[in-house]
């Protein structure tokens, strides 16, 4: 794939970016842009929505139809856009706190409705932008500014949450496997319905320094050494899977899409 095509999707006037050197969000943005180029998407027909947080700055760097909304509410904005213009490709980029804390209600109901939006959840297990507070995905025992003696809250499994809420496509990868992340994003965009692609990334600045993963490469190696493909995980015991990251496609099903049903309802009511 020519790099120039990918490069053309960037708003270079906003560079250098605000992410810390070595942040994994750039890897995810590159994977997203490569997927969009592979699918031959048009900028004028592609919407990137985001809320607030380090991950949500991504919308500002992509040269498409972008909307930077409020914390946790980006899926509500994205839903309105998709209902108003069903032919648009709508992608929502968000962080783990943005998605599962203040935005948790929007997230589960977007899954439940199965509206044709692709949610890319960049999970770094922390609130990176606002000081390193524990998030709903911070692993038990992990240190954060709000858990100086170790987190005791059980953490969300984003993929299980999305599956239980009814999403049509659910997958997980890590920034240590960018080609897989790209493929899952591509699959999610192509899927008719609500797609959730969780990508494990890192914040070495706020999470890593407190949890023995101080450098970007420490985190990449952690993901490499602790990731287990779904096919292999099925033959492993719960004890063997403790602390492991299961990667793969968890859900890929065909279920009625919300926008189609909504438009059909309008036509039905008009015909009466």
Secondary structure, 3 states (H helix, E strand, C coil): CCHHHHHCCECHHHCCCCCCCCCCHHHHHHHHHHHHHHCCCCHHHEEEEECCCCHHHHHHHECCEEEECCCCCHHHHHHHHHHHCCCCEEEEEEEHHHHHCCCHHHHHHHHHHCCCCEEEEEECCEECCCCCEECCCCCCCCCECCECCCCCCCCCCHHHHHHHHCCCEEEEEECCCHHHHHHHHHHHHHCCCCEEEEEECCCCCCCHHHCCCCCHHHHHHHHHHHEEEHHHHCCCCHHHHCCCEEEEEEEECCCCCHHHHHHHHHHHHHCC
